[in-house]
């Protein structure tokens, strides 16, 4: 147990030393910068100071990062130039200066390519893409990602390689998480043992305090006895003086009275006995004082021991808080990965119970897209070009629906794309998903014009939307997927197949919910396979001044 306590004390001291050293590092780095002579040394020190001040003082961080970038470009060090440019982008991001953030992210991408730093390229491209998406510039977001994809293809690093690296890092992270959990369990076990020890010490302390009170009581009684003895000794001293005076008188009469002399001798012996008795009482009083001093020393040592145990417990608690913080960060990363696959309510239910029950939603709007003449176009393109073009379109669709909180992507089936809105407990109008459909067709029209300009085949999509009840849930154990079922899904597919390329076709049910938000064109009753006659409408545009909810 003593070894465990020593280990916890050492661990706490190491963590405390790390926090103290962080504050000292900045001062040491600034002193080293003043003493540095070469440009290369100053460049590295400026870069380190910029990182150190990033979360503490953005003005100082900006000054140091710009100095590092200037020096790195001067000596043509692409690695530091890329890192310092990315650091400047982070600083401007904290200041919410998106214009300068974009400029420095673009510079970081350029220098990272020159340095061959794949990780920094990915981070820079991801932030630039998110900025473009936030501004709803989906074409720009696609071009940024396409530029990175082309770079990795030309440099021999495929996305598969990056995915494998990601999986390796993910497995290492999971192993680290397991180790941290084990350390947490061990620390919790140690803390419980310490708590038991503290409870035992508290009990011992209570007993010791009771004994101390008893000792104090005994000590007070002894001191009272000593006081009485001292009083008796005073009386004896007076009697001694009186006896001595009497002895002197008797000594004068010794020659006259021999019998009186004998009595005087006897009296002297009695006085000597009284004096010896008084000395014994004085010695006993001294022993009692020594015992009181020893008792006080023992109490002080016990108090010192209790304080040491208290300090050890505090150090163990601080170390445990640090471990819990790391575990919480890893849990948040795992939650982010799970939310990328499943809706948040389903993910929460899976984490709590290990399974997700199927749910019925009475008013869900389902959207299907399908490309015209996909098979013929696939014969005109190489497999790589086909997958690249399909990926470009589906990524753009993901970007578009990502701007609306109530739209959930369901799946892609070959060249078909499926999403839905209203998969929540509250009622959701289909305005967002209809607007998203118009934005999809606008993106495809821009791609069509660009592809026609360079003489390449292009995709045209049919889009169909229908609203009605569905059942939603998670199926499977391995590679499980969130899906929806019901006649509403089949009807939405039939509405899509009866649409014209480049148009958004909606059923009468959906039309009745959005007719005040969008300009629609009635098509009449259209024969749908296995569904009979269905009233359908083309959505032409969003009405001016209408708010999409």
N, C-alpha and C positions, 0 to 999 in steps of 0.2 A: 504493500500500500504506500510506503514511503517513496518507493521508486516512481509510482504513478503520480504522486503529488509533486515530486521533483520534475517529472516530465511536463505536467501541466504548467508549473511555474516557469519552466524554460520556454515553453511554447508561448505563454503570455508575454514574457520578456522579449522574445523575438519579434512578435507582432508590434509591441510598443516601440521597440527600437526602429522597426520599419517606418512607423508613422513619424517618429522624431527625425529619422534620416531624410524623409521626404522634404520637410521644411528646411533642413540644412543643405540638401542637394542644390536647391535653387541658388542659395548664397554662394556655395562652392563653385557652381557653374559660372555665375556672374564674375566671381574673382578669377577663375581660369580664363574667361573671355578677355578680361583686362590684361592678363599676362600673356595671352596667345600672340604669336608672331606671324605664323603662316596663314594664308587665306583658307587652306583646307581645314586647319584646326578651328579657325573662327567659324567656318561654315557649319561644321558639326555641332559646335557649342551653341550657335544661334538657333539651329534646328531643335536641339534638346530643350533650350529655354522656351522656345515657342510652344512645344508640346506641354511643358510643365505649367505654363501660364494659361493654357487653353480654357480650362474651366474656372480659372481664378481671376484673370484680368485680361480681357480680350484686347485692350489697347496695347499692352505690353506684348501679348502673344502675336499680334499683327506686326508690330515693329520687328521683333526677332525673326518671325517667319519670312518677312520680306527681305531682311538682310541675308538670311540663309539662301533664299532663292536667287538673289542677285549674285552671291558668291559662287553658287553651284553652276549657274550659267556662265560665269566668268571663266571657271576652270573646266567647264564642259563635263560636269558630273551629272549624268542623266538620272541616276537613281535618286540623289538628294533633290535634284530639280523637280522630279515628279512628286516625291514625298512632301516637299515644302509647298508646292502648288496645291496639293490635296489638303494640306494643313490650313492654307489660306482660305480655301473653299469652306472648310469646317468653321473657321472663325467668322466668315461672312454669313454662314448659315445660322450661327448663334445670334448674330446681329440682325437676321432676317433681311439681309441685302441679297435678294435672289439674282439681281443682274450681275454683281461681282462674283457671286457664287458660281454661276454658269460659266463666266469667263475663266475662272481659275480651275474649275473642273475640266473644261476643255483643254486647258494647258497641261493639267496633270495627266490626262489621257495621252496627249501627244508625247510628253517626255517618258511616260511609262512604256509606250510602244517602243521608243528608242532604247529604253533600258531593258526591255523584255520582261517587265514586271506584270505577270498575268493577273495576280490578285488585285493590284492597284487599278489595272485597267477595268476589271469587273466592277470594283467598288465605284469608280468614277462614272462608268457608263450607267450603272444602276441609279445613282443620284441624278445624273443628267436626264435620264429617261423619266424619273419621277417628277422632276421639275416641269418637263414638257407635258406630261400627262396632267399635272395639276393645272396647267394653263390651257388644257384641252387641245393641245397641238399634237394630235395622235400621229400625224404623218411624221412630225419631227421626232417623236418618241421612237417610232419604228425605224427611222433612218439612223438614229444613234445606236440602237441595238443591232441593226444590220451592219453598220460600220465595224462594230466589235466582232460580230460573227465572221465577217470577211477577213478581218485581221487574224483571228485565230485559225481560220481555214488555211490561209496563205502561210502562216508561220508553223503549221504542222501540229497545232494544238487543237484537237477537236472538242466539241461540247461533251462528247462521251468521256474524254479524258478528265475534263473538269468535273463531270458528274461523279466519276470514280474517285477523284480527289475529295470531293464533297462527302461521298459515302465513307471514305477512310477517316476523314476528319470527324464525321458524325459518329462512327463507331468508337473512335478515340474519346470523343466527348461523352458517349454513353458509359464507356469504361471508367472515365474520370468521375462521372456522376455516381456510379456504383461505389467507387472508392470513397467518395465524399460521404455517401450515405453510411458506409461502414464506419468511417471516422466519426460521423455524427452519432451513430448508435453507441460507439465506444465512449464518446464524450458524455452522452446522456447517462450511460452506465456509471462512469466515473463520478458524474455530478450526483447521481443518486446515492452512491457510496459516501461521497463527501457530506451529503445531507444527513445520512444516517450517523456518520461520525460527529457531525455538528450537533445532532440531537443528543448523542451520547455525551458529548462534551458539555452541552447545556445541562444535562442531568447531573454530570459530575460537578459542574460549576454550582448547581443548586445545593448539592451535598456539601461542597466545599464552603459555600457561603454560610450554610447552617452550622458547620463545624467552626467556621471563623467567628460566628456570633457566640457560640458556646465558649470558645477560647477567650473572646473579649470579656464575656461575663465572668469567666474564671479569673481572668487577669484583673478585672475590676475588684473581684472579691479578695484576691491576693493583695492588691494594692491597699485595699481597706484594712486587711490584716496587718500589712507592713506599717501602715499609718498608726494602727493601734500599738504595734510592737515598738515603733519609734517613740510613741508617747510613753509607753511603759519604760523604755530605755531612758527617757528624760527623767522620769520619776526615779528610776534606779540611780541615775547620776546624782540627783539631788540627795537621795538616801546615802549614796556613797560619800558625798561631801559631808553630810551630817555624821556618817559613821567615822570618817577620818577625823573630824573634830572631836568626836567622842573618844576615838583611839588616842589622840594626843593628850586629852585630859587623863585618860587611864594610864598612859605612859608616864605622866608626871606622878601618878599615885602608885606606880608599880613597885616602888621600893617599900611602900607602906602596906600595900595590900597584895599579897602573892595570889590569893584566890581570885582577886579582881583581875590580875595579870593573865591568869589562865583563861578566864572568861573573855578577856580582850583578844587573846590569841584565837579563840574559837570564833569570835565575831569576825576577825580578819579573814579566816578561811571561808566563812559564809559569804563575805563580800567578794572574794576571789571567784567563788562558784557563780555568784550572780553575774559577774563581769564576763565569765566564759559563756554563760547562757546568752547574754546579750550579743556577744560576737557571733555565736551560731545563728541567731535570728537575723543579724545583718548579712551574713553570708547567704542564707536562704533567700533573702530579698534580692540579692545580686543575681542569684540563679534565675529567679523569676523574671527579672528584666532581660536577661540573655535569651530566655525562652520566648518572650514577647517579640524580641528583635528577629529571632529565627522564623517565627510564624509570619511576621510581616514580609520577610524575604521570600518565603514560599508562596504567599499570595501574589506578590509581584511577578514571580516567575510564571505562575499559572495565567495571570492576566496577559503576559507577553506571549504565551503559547496560544491563547485564544485569539489574540490580535493577528498572529501569524496565520492561523487557520482561516480567519476572516479574509485576509488579503489573498490567500490561495484560492478561496472560493470566488472572489471577485474576478481574479485573473481567468479562472476556468469559464466563468460566465461570458467574459468579453470574447474569449476564443470561440466559444460556442456560437455567439452572435455572428461572428465573422463567417463561420462555416455555414450557418443557416442562410446568410445573405448570398453566399455562392450557390447554395442549393436552390434558393428561390430564383436566381437568375437563370439557372439551367432549366428549372421548371417552366419559366416564362418562354424560353426558346422552344421547348417541346410543345407548349400550348400553341405557339405561332405556327409550327409545322402542322399540327392537327387541324387548326382553323383554316389552313390553306386547302384542306381536303374536304372538311365537313362544315356545315353551318354551326354557328356558335351554340345554340341550344342543344343540338345533337351531340356536339363535342363534349359539352358539360355533362350531359346525361351518360355518355360513354365513360367519362372519367369517374363519375360517382358510382355507377352500378355495374359497369363492364358491358352493358348492352343498351340498345336504344329501341324503344317500342315504336311501332308504326302509328302514324297520326293521320287523321282525316282533316282536310281543310276545305271549307265549302266554297270559297271564291279565290281560285288561283288562276293567274293568267300565264299561259304557256306559249313560248315563241319557238318556232322552228325556222332554220334557214337551210337551203339546199342549192348547190351550184348547178346551173344549166350546162348540159353537154359535158359533164365532168369526165366521163369515160373518153369522149373524143379528144378533149384537151389533153388528157393524160397520155394519149398516144403521140401527141405532138411535142411533148416535153420529156426531157430526161428524168429519171427517177429523182435525182437530186434537185432539179429545178422544180418539179412538181411538189415535192415535200416542202421546199423553201417557200414557194408561193402560197401553199395551203397554210403553212405555219405563220406567214406574214398576215394573212387574213384573220386567222383565229386569234392571234395575239392582239390585233386591232380590236376584234370583238370583245376580248377580255378587258382591254383598256376602257372601252366604251361602257360596258355594264358595270365596271368597277367604280364608276362615278355615281352610281345610284345604290343606296344602302339596301333597298327593298328587292333588288334583283339578285337571284342566286343562279350561278352556272350549274347545270345538271351534268352534261356530258357532251362529247362529240362522238358521232357514229359515222366513220368514213369521212365523207365530205359534208355531213350534216352537223349543225350546231344547235344545241338545245339549252334554253334557260327559262326561268320562271320567276314570277313575283307573287307575293301574297302568302309565302310559306311561313307565316307568323301567326300568333294568336290574335293580333289586332287586324282590323280590316284595312286592306291596301288597295287603292285605285290603280288601274293599269296605265296611268298616264306616263310614268317613267319608262316602262318597257316599250310603249309605242314610240316615245321620243328616241329611245336607244335604237329601235329598228330603223327609224329615218336616218340616224347618224351612221348606222352600218351601211345603208345604201349609198349615202353620200361618200363614205370612204371608198366603197367599191367603184363608184363612178370616177373618182379621182384616179384610182389605180387603173381603171379601164383606159382613160385618156392617156396616161403615161405609157401604158403597155402598147397602145395603138401607135403612139409616137415613135417607139423604137421597133415596131413591127413584131411584137411578141403576142402570143395568145393571152387572153384575159378571161377572168371569171365574172359571170353575172349570176346573181343569187335571187331566188324566190324566197320571200319571207311571209309566213302565215302566223296569225295570233288568234287564240280562242280563250275564253274564260269559263271556268266551271269548277266542280268539286274534284279533288284528287286524293289519293292516299300516298303518303311519303314515308320513307324509312331507309334503314341501312341493311344491305343484304351481303351475305358472304362472311367468311372468317379471315381469309388471306386476301390482301389487296381489296378490302371491302369498299363499297361505293354507295353513295347517297343517291337515291333514284325516286321517281314518282310514277304512279300508275293510275289508270282510270280511263273512262271514255273521253274525258276532256283532252287527254294526251293524243288519243287517236284522232279526235276531231281537229285539233290544232295541226296535226300532220296532213290531214285532208285539205284544210284551208291553205296550207303552204303549197301543196302540189297543184292547186287550182289557181295559184298566183302567176302573174307574168314576171319575167326577169326585171329586176330594177324597181319593183313595186312592193309595197307593204299591204298585204291582204288581211282583213280582219273579219271575224264573224259578227252577226247581228248582236249577240250577247255583249261582246267587247265594245261594239259601236255605241250601244246605249249607255255605256259607262264613260266614254271619252268624247262624245259628240260635241260637247261644249268647249272642248280644249283643242280639237283638231278639225281641219276642213277635210271632209270625207266625200267620196264619190260612190253612189249606190250602183252596184253591178247587177242587181236583180237576184233571182234565185238561180243558184249554180248547182248542177248535179255533182255530188261527191260520192266517191266509191264507197259502197256499203253504208252510206249515211243519208242517201236521198237528196232532196232539194234543201239547200242551205242559203239563206240570205247573206250576201257578202258585200263588203265595202273596201275600196281602195283609200288609203290615207294619203292625201296630197301634201299637206303641210300643217305645221302648228299654227294655231290662230294667234294673231298679234295681240300681245298683252295678256295672254292666258298664262297662268302659273301652273307648272307641272308639280303635282304633289306626290 
